[in-house]
């Protein structure tokens, strides 16, 4: 009797396997169609070897500071360093400012200003916006405000130098690292393929691109984020927009940007606060392998 039971069980396993394989094959056919329904506009950024002026978009270097203001400092009086400056006139995205300068400053310490207890506390990082910068301010004036950091034992700053930024408009689809990925895919599949949904969703990982193209990396404004570990946001988090992302960047075997062990940094904001140019509540995050 046991022998017959074992024989009867074999076809069931084969049938289940065939169903799984069939579902996975169909996922490959519809993956791009489903992902395209998540598409949103974004600005793709590329580092350039141009020499940006004080008021240009840049990564690293000297950022604009009003004549009557100090370079941003943490609560202990240590100056932050400019991670990036965006000339908002180059942004074509809805909800983003289209004039002025948007800046991202971080502390040059061994965690690049990351606060593990409160990633919105703007002490060891700062996001600043100047709608109408004073264009009579000179780079020399700002350099005179910079504290002497020559005694620092080690430079942990992720940007190695100063680079210009080239902007191009594009369309981004949801990244597999975005905390909304699974729920978004499930909703679209059940909406478009209700009769086959459960078979298609047996393994949500089937919807991830085999070549890793949907992981969300790169330098960008808007669009979907990338992570080497996980999204710091979760259900109910109001920071629904990717404000800015700076990825590790190696060019001609030379590191231009390096977050830890080849990581990625990003900033998130609430859409309504972005519309009103309120940058007081922003998540700053970076991670590496």
Backbone torsions as a table, in degrees:
resi	resn	phi	psi	omega
1	UNK	NA	-38.7	180.0
2	UNK	-63.3	-36.7	-178.5
3	UNK	-62.7	-45.8	-178.9
4	UNK	-64.9	-36.5	178.0
5	UNK	-62.7	-40.2	179.7
6	UNK	-66.1	-40.1	-179.7
7	UNK	-66.0	-40.6	-179.5
8	UNK	-65.0	-27.7	-176.0
9	UNK	-77.7	-20.7	-175.7
10	UNK	-64.0	-50.0	-179.4
11	UNK	-58.3	-35.7	179.6
12	UNK	-60.3	-42.3	179.4
13	UNK	-65.2	-41.3	-179.6
14	UNK	-64.6	-42.1	-179.1
15	UNK	-63.1	-43.1	178.4
16	UNK	-62.0	-41.5	179.5
17	UNK	-63.9	-40.9	-179.2
18	UNK	-65.1	-38.6	178.8
19	UNK	-63.6	-43.4	179.7
20	UNK	-62.9	-44.7	179.7
21	UNK	-63.7	-40.3	179.8
22	UNK	-63.8	-42.7	178.2
23	UNK	-63.2	-42.4	179.9
24	UNK	-64.0	-39.2	179.5
25	UNK	-65.7	-39.4	179.3
26	UNK	-68.4	-36.3	177.1
27	UNK	-57.5	-43.1	179.8
28	UNK	-59.1	-34.8	-178.5
29	UNK	-74.0	-33.5	-174.9
30	UNK	-104.4	-6.4	-175.5
31	UNK	-52.4	-51.1	-176.3
32	UNK	-63.7	-39.3	178.6
33	UNK	-61.1	-44.9	179.7
34	UNK	-66.2	-45.6	-178.2
35	UNK	-63.2	-36.7	-179.1
36	UNK	-62.2	-24.0	179.1
37	UNK	-75.4	-8.4	176.9
38	UNK	-99.7	1.6	-171.1
39	UNK	-63.4	135.4	174.9
40	UNK	-137.0	153.8	179.8
41	UNK	-73.2	150.6	175.7
42	UNK	-153.2	169.6	175.8
43	UNK	-106.9	118.5	175.3
44	UNK	-84.5	132.8	-177.5
45	UNK	-113.5	143.8	177.5
46	UNK	-134.6	132.5	177.6
47	UNK	-69.9	140.7	177.8
48	UNK	-125.6	162.6	179.8
49	UNK	-93.8	16.0	176.2
50	UNK	-69.8	163.7	178.4
51	UNK	-102.4	93.6	-176.3
52	UNK	-66.6	144.9	176.4
53	UNK	-78.7	178.5	-178.9
54	UNK	-58.5	-30.1	-174.0
55	UNK	-105.1	3.6	-179.5
56	UNK	-84.1	163.6	169.9
57	UNK	-68.0	139.5	-176.8
58	UNK	-161.7	163.6	169.8
59	UNK	-120.9	122.9	-174.6
60	UNK	77.1	-177.2	177.3
61	UNK	86.0	-156.7	-176.9
62	UNK	-100.6	125.7	179.3
63	UNK	-100.4	157.2	178.3
64	UNK	-62.0	136.3	173.2
65	UNK	-135.9	128.7	178.9
66	UNK	-54.6	151.3	-175.3
67	UNK	-59.5	-34.9	-177.3
68	UNK	-96.5	15.2	-177.6
69	UNK	-119.6	160.8	175.9
70	UNK	-95.3	161.6	169.2
71	UNK	-63.6	136.9	-177.8
72	UNK	-52.6	139.8	-179.4
73	UNK	-128.4	159.1	171.4
74	UNK	-84.5	-178.1	-175.5
75	UNK	-66.2	-14.4	179.2
76	UNK	-99.3	7.0	176.6
77	UNK	83.5	12.1	178.2
78	UNK	-90.3	129.9	-177.8
79	UNK	-68.0	144.3	172.3
80	UNK	-86.9	166.7	178.0
81	UNK	-118.5	150.1	-178.7
82	UNK	-72.4	117.7	173.3
83	UNK	-82.2	-46.9	-179.1
84	UNK	-159.8	152.0	175.3
85	UNK	-132.7	131.8	-177.8
86	UNK	-115.8	124.6	170.7
87	UNK	-81.1	105.8	-171.4
88	UNK	-65.2	-13.6	175.7
89	UNK	-64.8	-17.2	179.8
90	UNK	-90.5	-3.5	179.5
91	UNK	-93.0	127.3	-180.0
92	UNK	-105.8	2.5	-175.8
93	UNK	-75.9	142.1	173.3
94	UNK	-65.8	151.0	178.4
95	UNK	80.6	-17.9	178.8
96	UNK	-92.4	152.0	174.7
97	UNK	-65.0	149.1	-178.3
98	UNK	-118.3	13.8	173.1
99	UNK	-149.1	161.2	178.4
100	UNK	87.8	-174.6	-177.7
101	UNK	-117.8	132.1	175.2
102	UNK	-112.0	125.2	-173.3
103	UNK	-122.9	150.0	177.2
104	UNK	-128.2	117.6	-178.5
105	UNK	-117.4	143.0	177.2
106	UNK	-139.5	159.0	177.1
107	UNK	-78.5	139.6	177.7
108	UNK	-89.4	76.5	174.6
109	UNK	-126.1	-172.2	-173.2
110	UNK	-72.6	-6.5	173.7
111	UNK	-120.8	17.1	177.4
112	UNK	50.2	42.2	174.6
113	UNK	77.0	8.8	-178.6
114	UNK	-76.4	130.5	177.6
115	UNK	-104.8	109.5	-176.1
116	UNK	-72.6	-21.1	-178.6
117	UNK	-89.3	-32.3	-179.5
118	UNK	-148.7	97.8	-175.5
119	UNK	-80.8	8.5	174.1
120	UNK	-111.8	-5.1	-177.5
121	UNK	-74.4	111.0	-176.6
122	UNK	-85.7	76.4	174.5
123	UNK	-119.0	-57.9	178.9
124	UNK	-92.0	4.1	166.9
125	UNK	-145.6	162.8	-179.6
126	UNK	-150.2	139.2	171.4
127	UNK	-116.7	119.7	-175.9
128	UNK	-122.5	146.4	178.1
129	UNK	-132.8	128.5	178.0
130	UNK	-119.3	105.8	-176.5
131	UNK	-65.7	-40.1	-179.2
132	UNK	-133.0	80.7	-179.5
133	UNK	-63.5	147.9	178.3
134	UNK	-78.9	106.4	-173.9
135	UNK	-81.7	6.8	172.7
136	UNK	-89.2	-12.4	178.1
137	UNK	-66.8	139.4	-179.1
138	UNK	-108.9	157.7	177.3
139	UNK	-63.7	-33.5	179.1
140	UNK	-61.4	-41.4	179.1
141	UNK	-59.5	-41.6	-177.6
142	UNK	-72.0	-39.8	178.9
143	UNK	-60.0	-31.5	178.9
144	UNK	-70.2	-17.1	178.3
145	UNK	-88.9	-12.2	-174.6
146	UNK	-73.1	129.8	177.3
147	UNK	-70.1	150.0	176.2
148	UNK	-73.0	117.4	-179.3
149	UNK	-112.6	17.7	-176.7
150	UNK	-65.8	-19.2	-179.2
151	UNK	-84.8	-6.2	178.9
152	UNK	-59.9	131.9	-177.6
153	UNK	-67.6	-38.3	-177.5
154	UNK	-146.6	142.6	179.7
155	UNK	-97.8	112.0	-178.6
156	UNK	-98.3	-0.3	-172.3
157	UNK	-59.7	132.1	-174.1
158	UNK	-69.6	-21.2	-179.2
159	UNK	-96.3	125.9	-178.6
160	UNK	-102.8	78.2	-179.6
161	UNK	120.3	-156.1	179.2
162	UNK	-137.0	132.5	-176.2
163	UNK	-135.6	147.4	172.6
164	UNK	-78.5	173.8	179.6
165	UNK	-129.8	133.2	173.7
166	UNK	-106.2	134.8	-176.1
167	UNK	-108.4	140.8	171.3
168	UNK	-146.0	138.0	-179.3
169	UNK	-79.8	140.4	179.6
170	UNK	-150.4	-174.1	178.3
171	UNK	-125.3	131.7	-176.0
172	UNK	-115.9	138.3	174.8
173	UNK	-106.6	157.4	-171.7
174	UNK	-55.2	135.3	-178.3
175	UNK	-88.8	150.7	-177.6
176	UNK	-67.4	-18.6	178.6
177	UNK	-85.3	-15.6	179.6
178	UNK	-64.8	132.7	-175.4
179	UNK	-61.9	-17.6	-179.4
180	UNK	-89.0	-3.8	-173.1
181	UNK	-55.1	-54.2	-174.0
182	UNK	-62.3	-48.5	-179.2
183	UNK	-64.7	-36.4	179.9
184	UNK	-65.5	-47.1	179.9
185	UNK	-63.2	-44.6	-180.0
186	UNK	-59.6	-43.2	-179.0
187	UNK	-63.1	-44.7	-177.9
188	UNK	-68.8	-40.2	-179.7
189	UNK	-66.6	-43.3	179.8
190	UNK	-67.7	-28.1	178.9
191	UNK	-75.6	-42.9	-174.2
192	UNK	-92.5	-27.4	-177.6
193	UNK	-132.7	61.3	-173.9
194	UNK	-58.9	-35.7	-176.6
195	UNK	-76.1	-26.4	-177.1
196	UNK	-109.5	4.0	-171.5
197	UNK	-55.8	-48.2	-175.2
198	UNK	-64.8	-36.0	177.1
199	UNK	-67.9	-41.2	-178.7
200	UNK	-68.8	-28.3	-174.7
201	UNK	-99.6	14.9	178.4
202	UNK	-57.9	-34.6	177.8
203	UNK	-138.8	102.0	-176.0
204	UNK	-61.0	-24.6	179.5
205	UNK	-63.1	-20.2	178.2
206	UNK	-62.0	-22.0	-178.2
207	UNK	-85.3	-4.3	175.9
208	UNK	-82.6	140.4	-179.3
209	UNK	-64.8	131.5	-176.8
210	UNK	-62.2	-29.1	-178.3
211	UNK	-95.3	7.5	176.9
212	UNK	73.5	20.3	-177.4
213	UNK	-73.3	-16.4	-176.7
214	UNK	-100.8	21.3	-174.4
215	UNK	-82.5	-11.5	171.0
216	UNK	89.2	12.0	-177.7
217	UNK	-73.2	178.7	179.1
218	UNK	105.0	166.6	175.7
219	UNK	-85.6	132.9	-176.9
220	UNK	-162.3	160.7	168.6
221	UNK	-121.0	127.2	-174.3
222	UNK	73.7	-171.7	-178.6
223	UNK	80.9	-156.5	-177.6
224	UNK	-112.2	145.7	-174.3
225	UNK	-82.2	162.6	172.4
226	UNK	-121.6	153.3	179.7
227	UNK	-143.6	151.2	170.6
228	UNK	-92.2	-14.8	177.2
229	UNK	-123.3	-90.0	-177.9
230	UNK	-149.0	162.3	179.2
231	UNK	-69.4	126.0	179.6
232	UNK	-73.0	-12.2	178.6
233	UNK	-87.8	172.4	178.2
234	UNK	-158.4	-176.9	-179.3
235	UNK	-54.6	132.7	178.3
236	UNK	90.1	-7.8	178.9
237	UNK	-71.2	132.8	-176.5
238	UNK	-84.8	-7.4	-178.2
239	UNK	-83.7	78.3	-169.4
240	UNK	-92.5	-1.9	-177.4
241	UNK	-118.3	138.1	170.7
242	UNK	-82.3	111.2	-177.9
243	UNK	-78.0	-45.6	-177.2
244	UNK	-161.3	141.9	176.5
245	UNK	-136.4	133.4	176.9
246	UNK	-125.0	117.9	-176.7
247	UNK	-94.2	162.3	169.0
248	UNK	-63.9	145.7	-172.0
249	UNK	-144.9	114.5	177.3
250	UNK	-112.3	127.6	-177.7
251	UNK	-130.7	125.0	-178.2
252	UNK	53.0	45.9	178.4
253	UNK	63.8	18.6	179.3
254	UNK	-122.5	127.9	179.4
255	UNK	-73.6	118.6	174.6
256	UNK	-95.0	-36.7	173.2
257	UNK	-135.8	132.1	179.4
258	UNK	-144.3	110.4	175.4
259	UNK	-93.6	105.8	179.2
260	UNK	54.9	-124.3	178.6
261	UNK	-96.7	69.8	176.7
262	UNK	62.7	54.6	-179.0
263	UNK	-97.8	-157.8	-176.4
264	UNK	-149.5	142.9	-178.8
265	UNK	-117.9	143.0	179.1
266	UNK	-148.9	158.1	179.8
267	UNK	-128.0	135.8	-177.7
268	UNK	-124.4	148.3	-178.0
269	UNK	-145.2	159.5	173.8
270	UNK	-77.9	137.5	-176.3
271	UNK	-56.8	-44.9	-177.4
272	UNK	-65.7	-37.2	177.9
273	UNK	-70.2	-33.8	175.8
274	UNK	-62.9	-44.1	-179.6
275	UNK	-58.5	-35.6	-178.5
276	UNK	-92.8	8.1	179.6
277	UNK	57.7	37.7	176.1
278	UNK	-100.2	105.2	-175.3
279	UNK	-107.0	25.9	-178.5
280	UNK	-81.6	-18.0	-177.0
281	UNK	-124.8	89.5	-175.7
282	UNK	-132.3	138.6	172.4
283	UNK	-87.0	129.6	171.3
284	UNK	-111.5	127.6	-177.3
285	UNK	-145.2	143.6	165.5
286	UNK	-147.5	151.8	177.5
287	UNK	-147.7	164.8	177.8
288	UNK	-146.6	169.4	-176.6
289	UNK	-64.5	NA	NA
